Amino acid sequence: MPSSSSKRTHRQSKSEAPSSPAISPSSLEGFLRRFHRGQVLVIGDLMLDHYIWGAVSRISPEAPVPIVHVERESLRLGGAANVYNNVLSLGGKADVCGVIGADDTGKSLLKELGMPRRHPGIIVDASRPTTRKARIVAHSQQVVRYDVEHREDISQPITRRILKQIEARIHSISCIVISDYAKGVITPSLMAQVGKLARSRNIPIVIDPKVDHFLYYSGATVITPNHMEAQQAAGRTGHDHQAIHEIGHSLREKLGCEAVLVTRGEQGMSLCESNGSSWHIPTMARQVYDVTGAGDTVVSTLALAMSVGASITEASILANYAAGVVVGQVGTASISKAQLKEAIQHAHE
């Protein structure tokens, strides 16, 4: 039931929406203590983020572009690989299914994952490169990004191999995350089979979606579009709380899912549930430096919390705290259970 303060909010302007119900810090920390029991299977597009860090002091005489003096380079996990890493960093158990190429980027990705050169859930497809996003950053500002990728759907033989790996894991997992970056792994046939397997064991599915694939996600438990993706998928515009909640409920009804969690950057999140309730979850970010990877953090925290008994509302509040931590860091980042606990405690001091 909404608190009395939430009821008062209902009588305010239509542009406002009830804040999420108050959950005590001790209740939230109780879920953190159980994170080690969660077993999350991440399915989706594995990516490697390549950062080139440097400084700019002059413009090129060859073209009106800055010359970046490279000082260092770093590799970070992206996409489904980052979701997997976040679950582990939060103290949960995780496995992953996806595709890499037969290339040096694929080897580097496996190394960053801490895996041997062959992992049964990670299929090597020599016909496509491992997805790599390279970012050149100077003075904490991104100068340019270039991507190496193939966006075509994976072949049916590769899909069958992934499904075989999912079937082998389905008996031991407590939640599935679909990390869809539209790089070819998430296809209609794959989603149809994953949905059947999950329903057969009452396993929740949390989806980080792409707009062009929204119809793939019918029957999922929770989808987590950002506000732009939600507007595009619903074919509607609007930025205030009421408009976003109407968009969220429209998507939820269209897809038949239990909830839609719309991530809204500095505006926080909006949660629309199947009982008709709508909640606004204000941001917990102290300062926003970089939103790269924030969506990965949201779905990993959401899924792990649901794995250990949190309701969708409780899991969403935890995910909001986690997102508030990672956006305060530059570059794709993971969050630890200790950082999440500190964020909860700091907010209630």
VEXDREN-2710 file (C-alpha; in Angstrom, 1 decimal):
% VEXDREN-2710
k/r/px/py/pz
1/MET/0.0/0.0/0.0
2/PRO/1.3/3.5/-0.7
3/SER/2.3/5.6/2.3
4/SER/0.2/8.6/3.4
5/SER/2.7/10.8/1.7
6/SER/2.2/8.9/-1.5
7/LYS/-1.6/9.4/-1.2
8/ARG/-1.1/13.1/-0.8
9/THR/1.0/13.1/-4.0
10/HIS/-1.9/11.6/-5.9
11/ARG/-3.9/14.8/-5.2
12/GLN/-1.2/17.0/-6.6
13/SER/-0.6/18.1/-10.2
14/LYS/-1.0/15.5/-12.9
15/SER/2.7/16.1/-13.9
16/GLU/3.7/14.6/-10.6
17/ALA/3.6/11.0/-9.5
18/PRO/3.8/9.1/-6.2
19/SER/7.3/8.5/-4.9
20/SER/8.2/4.9/-4.3
21/PRO/7.1/3.4/-1.0
22/ALA/9.6/3.9/1.8
23/ILE/11.7/0.8/2.3
24/SER/13.9/0.7/5.4
25/PRO/17.7/0.6/5.0
26/SER/17.8/-2.6/7.1
27/SER/15.3/-4.3/4.7
28/LEU/17.4/-3.3/1.7
29/GLU/20.6/-4.4/3.4
30/GLY/18.9/-7.7/4.2
31/PHE/18.7/-8.4/0.5
32/LEU/22.4/-7.5/0.1
33/ARG/23.3/-10.2/2.7
34/ARG/21.5/-12.8/0.6
35/PHE/23.0/-11.8/-2.7
36/HIS/25.4/-14.8/-2.5
37/ARG/22.4/-17.1/-3.0
38/GLY/21.3/-15.6/-6.3
39/GLN/22.2/-17.4/-9.5
40/VAL/21.8/-15.2/-12.6
41/LEU/22.1/-16.3/-16.2
42/VAL/23.0/-13.5/-18.6
43/ILE/22.2/-13.9/-22.2
44/GLY/23.1/-11.4/-24.9
45/ASP/25.7/-9.3/-26.7
46/LEU/29.2/-9.6/-25.4
47/MET/31.2/-6.5/-26.0
48/LEU/34.7/-5.1/-25.1
49/ASP/35.0/-1.4/-24.3
50/HIS/38.4/0.0/-25.3
51/TYR/39.4/3.3/-23.8
52/ILE/42.2/5.5/-25.1
53/TRP/43.0/8.2/-22.6
54/GLY/45.0/11.3/-23.4
55/ALA/45.3/15.0/-23.6
56/VAL/44.6/17.7/-26.3
57/SER/46.8/20.7/-26.7
58/ARG/46.4/21.6/-30.4
59/ILE/44.3/21.1/-33.6
60/SER/45.6/19.0/-36.5
61/PRO/46.9/21.0/-39.5
62/GLU/45.5/18.2/-41.7
63/ALA/41.8/18.7/-40.6
64/PRO/39.9/20.6/-38.0
65/VAL/40.1/17.9/-35.4
66/PRO/42.0/17.7/-32.1
67/ILE/45.2/15.9/-31.8
68/VAL/45.1/13.5/-28.8
69/HIS/48.4/12.7/-27.2
70/VAL/47.7/9.1/-25.9
71/GLU/48.8/8.6/-22.3
72/ARG/47.3/5.2/-21.6
73/GLU/44.8/2.6/-22.7
74/SER/42.4/0.3/-20.8
75/LEU/39.9/-2.5/-21.6
76/ARG/36.6/-2.9/-19.8
77/LEU/33.7/-5.3/-20.2
78/GLY/30.6/-4.1/-22.0
79/GLY/27.1/-5.3/-22.7
80/ALA/26.3/-8.8/-21.4
81/ALA/29.9/-9.2/-20.3
82/ASN/29.5/-6.1/-18.0
83/VAL/26.1/-7.4/-16.6
84/TYR/27.8/-10.7/-15.8
85/ASN/30.7/-8.9/-14.1
86/ASN/28.3/-6.7/-12.1
87/VAL/26.5/-9.7/-10.7
88/LEU/29.8/-11.2/-9.6
89/SER/31.0/-7.9/-8.2
90/LEU/27.7/-7.6/-6.2
91/GLY/28.5/-11.0/-4.6
92/GLY/26.1/-13.1/-6.7
93/LYS/26.7/-16.2/-8.8
94/ALA/26.5/-15.7/-12.6
95/ASP/26.9/-17.5/-15.9
96/VAL/26.8/-16.1/-19.4
97/CYS/25.8/-17.1/-22.9
98/GLY/26.8/-15.2/-26.0
99/VAL/29.0/-15.0/-29.1
100/ILE/32.5/-13.8/-29.8
101/GLY/34.6/-13.8/-32.9
102/ALA/37.8/-15.8/-33.5
103/ASP/39.9/-12.7/-33.0
104/ASP/42.2/-11.0/-30.6
105/THR/39.4/-8.9/-29.2
106/GLY/37.5/-12.1/-28.3
107/LYS/40.6/-13.4/-26.5
108/SER/41.0/-10.2/-24.7
109/LEU/37.3/-10.3/-23.6
110/LEU/37.7/-13.8/-22.2
111/LYS/40.8/-12.6/-20.3
112/GLU/38.9/-9.7/-18.9
113/LEU/36.2/-12.1/-17.8
114/GLY/38.8/-14.2/-16.1
115/MET/37.8/-17.2/-18.2
116/PRO/39.9/-19.8/-20.0
117/ARG/40.2/-19.5/-23.7
118/ARG/37.1/-21.7/-24.1
119/HIS/33.9/-21.3/-22.1
120/PRO/30.9/-23.6/-23.0
121/GLY/28.4/-20.7/-22.9
122/ILE/30.4/-18.4/-25.1
123/ILE/30.2/-19.6/-28.7
124/VAL/33.0/-18.6/-31.2
125/ASP/31.7/-17.6/-34.6
126/ALA/34.5/-17.1/-37.0
127/SER/32.2/-15.3/-39.5
128/ARG/31.9/-12.2/-37.3
129/PRO/34.1/-10.0/-35.2
130/THR/33.9/-9.6/-31.4
131/THR/32.0/-6.4/-30.8
132/ARG/34.4/-3.7/-29.7
133/LYS/33.6/-0.1/-28.9
134/ALA/36.7/2.2/-28.8
135/ARG/36.4/5.6/-27.1
136/ILE/39.1/8.3/-27.2
137/VAL/38.8/10.4/-24.1
138/ALA/40.7/13.6/-23.4
139/HIS/40.4/15.7/-20.2
140/SER/37.6/13.4/-19.1
141/GLN/35.6/14.2/-22.3
142/GLN/34.9/11.7/-25.0
143/VAL/36.3/13.0/-28.3
144/VAL/35.2/10.2/-30.6
145/ARG/34.0/6.6/-30.5
146/TYR/34.4/4.0/-33.2
147/ASP/32.7/0.5/-33.3
148/VAL/33.8/-2.8/-34.7
149/GLU/30.8/-5.0/-35.1
150/HIS/28.4/-7.1/-37.2
151/ARG/24.7/-6.4/-36.4
152/GLU/23.3/-9.3/-38.5
153/ASP/21.4/-12.0/-36.6
154/ILE/23.4/-15.0/-35.6
155/SER/22.8/-18.1/-37.7
156/GLN/20.3/-20.8/-36.7
157/PRO/23.1/-23.4/-35.9
158/ILE/24.7/-20.8/-33.5
159/THR/21.3/-20.1/-32.0
160/ARG/20.8/-23.9/-31.4
161/ARG/24.2/-24.1/-29.7
162/ILE/23.3/-21.2/-27.3
163/LEU/19.9/-22.8/-26.5
164/LYS/21.6/-26.1/-25.7
165/GLN/23.8/-24.2/-23.2
166/ILE/20.8/-22.4/-21.7
167/GLU/19.0/-25.7/-21.3
168/ALA/21.9/-27.2/-19.5
169/ARG/21.8/-24.3/-16.9
170/ILE/18.1/-23.7/-16.5
171/HIS/17.7/-26.1/-13.5
172/SER/20.2/-24.1/-11.4
173/ILE/19.4/-20.5/-12.1
174/SER/17.0/-18.1/-10.3
175/CYS/16.8/-15.3/-12.8
176/ILE/17.6/-14.6/-16.5
177/VAL/18.9/-11.3/-17.8
178/ILE/18.6/-10.5/-21.5
179/SER/21.2/-7.9/-22.4
180/ASP/20.1/-6.8/-25.9
181/TYR/22.4/-4.3/-27.7
182/ALA/21.1/-5.4/-31.2
183/LYS/24.4/-6.9/-32.2
184/GLY/22.8/-10.1/-33.4
185/VAL/22.5/-12.5/-30.5
186/ILE/19.0/-11.8/-29.4
187/THR/16.6/-13.1/-32.1
188/PRO/12.9/-13.9/-32.2
189/SER/13.6/-17.6/-32.2
190/LEU/16.0/-17.4/-29.3
191/MET/13.6/-15.3/-27.2
192/ALA/10.7/-17.6/-27.9
193/GLN/12.6/-20.6/-26.6
194/VAL/14.1/-18.8/-23.6
195/GLY/10.6/-17.7/-22.7
196/LYS/9.3/-21.2/-22.8
197/LEU/12.2/-22.5/-20.7
198/ALA/11.8/-19.7/-18.1
199/ARG/8.0/-20.2/-17.8
200/SER/8.4/-23.9/-17.3
201/ARG/10.4/-23.2/-14.1
202/ASN/8.8/-19.9/-13.1
203/ILE/12.1/-18.1/-13.6
204/PRO/11.8/-14.3/-14.0
205/ILE/13.3/-12.6/-17.1
206/VAL/14.7/-9.1/-16.8
207/ILE/15.4/-7.3/-20.1
208/ASP/17.7/-4.4/-21.1
209/PRO/15.9/-3.8/-24.4
210/LYS/16.5/-2.3/-27.8
211/VAL/13.6/-0.4/-29.5
212/ASP/13.6/-2.4/-32.7
213/HIS/13.2/-5.7/-30.7
214/PHE/10.4/-4.7/-28.4
215/LEU/8.0/-7.3/-29.9
216/TYR/10.5/-10.0/-29.0
217/TYR/10.0/-9.4/-25.3
218/SER/6.4/-10.5/-24.9
219/GLY/5.7/-12.1/-21.6
220/ALA/9.0/-11.0/-19.9
221/THR/8.9/-10.1/-16.2
222/VAL/10.5/-6.7/-16.3
223/ILE/11.9/-4.5/-19.1
224/THR/14.1/-1.6/-18.4
225/PRO/14.1/0.9/-21.3
226/ASN/15.5/4.4/-20.9
227/HIS/13.1/7.3/-21.4
228/MET/14.0/7.8/-25.1
229/GLU/13.6/4.1/-25.9
230/ALA/10.3/3.9/-24.1
231/GLN/8.9/6.9/-26.0
232/GLN/10.1/5.5/-29.3
233/ALA/8.6/2.0/-28.6
234/ALA/5.3/3.5/-27.5
235/GLY/5.1/6.0/-30.3
236/ARG/4.4/8.8/-27.8
237/THR/6.3/11.8/-26.4
238/GLY/6.3/13.4/-23.0
239/HIS/8.9/14.0/-20.3
240/ASP/7.0/14.7/-17.1
241/HIS/6.2/12.0/-14.6
242/GLN/2.6/11.5/-15.7
243/ALA/3.5/11.1/-19.4
244/ILE/6.4/8.7/-18.6
245/HIS/4.1/6.6/-16.5
246/GLU/1.4/6.5/-19.1
247/ILE/4.0/5.4/-21.7
248/GLY/5.3/2.7/-19.3
249/HIS/1.9/1.3/-18.7
250/SER/1.2/1.3/-22.4
251/LEU/4.3/-0.7/-23.1
252/ARG/3.6/-3.1/-20.2
253/GLU/0.1/-3.8/-21.5
254/LYS/1.4/-4.2/-25.1
255/LEU/4.0/-6.8/-24.0
256/GLY/2.1/-8.5/-21.3
257/CYS/4.9/-8.1/-18.8
258/GLU/4.7/-7.6/-15.1
259/ALA/6.5/-4.3/-14.9
260/VAL/8.3/-1.6/-16.9
261/LEU/11.1/0.3/-15.2
262/VAL/11.9/3.4/-17.2
263/THR/15.4/4.8/-16.5
264/ARG/15.5/8.6/-16.7
265/GLY/19.0/9.7/-16.0
266/GLU/19.1/12.6/-13.6
267/GLN/15.3/12.3/-13.2
268/GLY/15.7/8.9/-11.6
269/MET/13.4/6.0/-12.6
270/SER/9.7/5.4/-13.1
271/LEU/8.2/2.0/-12.3
272/CYS/4.9/0.8/-13.8
273/GLU/3.5/-2.4/-12.4
274/SER/0.8/-4.8/-13.5
275/ASN/-1.6/-3.9/-10.6
276/GLY/-1.8/-0.4/-12.2
277/SER/0.5/1.3/-9.6
278/SER/3.1/3.8/-10.7
279/TRP/6.1/4.9/-8.7
280/HIS/8.7/7.7/-9.2
281/ILE/12.1/6.7/-7.8
282/PRO/14.3/9.9/-7.5
283/THR/17.9/9.6/-8.5
284/MET/20.5/8.8/-5.8
285/ALA/23.4/10.1/-7.8
286/ARG/25.5/12.7/-6.0
287/GLN/27.0/13.8/-9.3
288/VAL/26.7/12.5/-12.8
289/TYR/30.0/12.1/-14.8
290/ASP/29.2/9.3/-17.2
291/VAL/26.1/7.2/-17.8
292/THR/28.1/4.5/-19.8
293/GLY/27.1/1.1/-18.5
294/ALA/24.5/2.4/-16.1
295/GLY/21.8/0.3/-17.8
296/ASP/24.0/-2.8/-17.2
297/THR/24.2/-2.0/-13.5
298/VAL/20.4/-1.5/-13.3
299/VAL/19.5/-4.9/-14.8
300/SER/22.2/-6.8/-12.9
301/THR/21.2/-5.4/-9.5
302/LEU/17.5/-5.8/-10.3
303/ALA/17.9/-9.4/-11.3
304/LEU/20.1/-10.3/-8.4
305/ALA/17.7/-8.7/-5.9
306/MET/14.7/-10.5/-7.4
307/SER/16.8/-13.7/-7.3
308/VAL/16.9/-13.5/-3.5
309/GLY/13.2/-12.6/-2.9
310/ALA/13.0/-8.9/-3.4
311/SER/9.8/-7.6/-4.9
312/ILE/10.0/-5.7/-8.2
313/THR/9.6/-2.5/-6.3
314/GLU/12.3/-3.3/-3.7
315/ALA/14.6/-4.5/-6.5
316/SER/14.1/-1.3/-8.5
317/ILE/15.0/0.8/-5.5
318/LEU/18.2/-1.1/-5.0
319/ALA/18.9/-0.8/-8.7
320/ASN/18.4/3.0/-8.4
321/TYR/21.0/3.2/-5.6
322/ALA/23.4/1.1/-7.7
323/ALA/23.0/3.3/-10.8
324/GLY/23.6/6.4/-8.6
325/VAL/27.1/5.0/-7.8
326/VAL/28.2/4.1/-11.3
327/VAL/27.2/7.3/-13.0
328/GLY/29.6/9.1/-10.7
329/GLN/32.5/7.2/-12.3
330/VAL/34.0/7.8/-15.8
331/GLY/33.8/4.9/-18.2
332/THR/31.9/1.5/-18.0
333/ALA/32.0/0.4/-14.4
334/SER/30.9/-2.3/-12.0
335/ILE/29.7/-1.9/-8.5
336/SER/30.5/-3.9/-5.4
337/LYS/28.2/-4.9/-2.6
338/ALA/30.2/-2.7/-0.2
339/GLN/29.7/0.3/-2.5
340/LEU/25.9/-0.3/-2.7
341/LYS/25.7/-0.8/1.1
342/GLU/27.5/2.5/1.6
343/ALA/25.2/4.3/-0.8
344/ILE/22.1/3.1/1.1
345/GLN/23.6/4.1/4.4
346/HIS/24.7/7.5/3.1
347/ALA/21.2/8.3/1.8
348/HIS/19.7/7.7/5.3
349/GLU/22.3/9.5/7.4
END
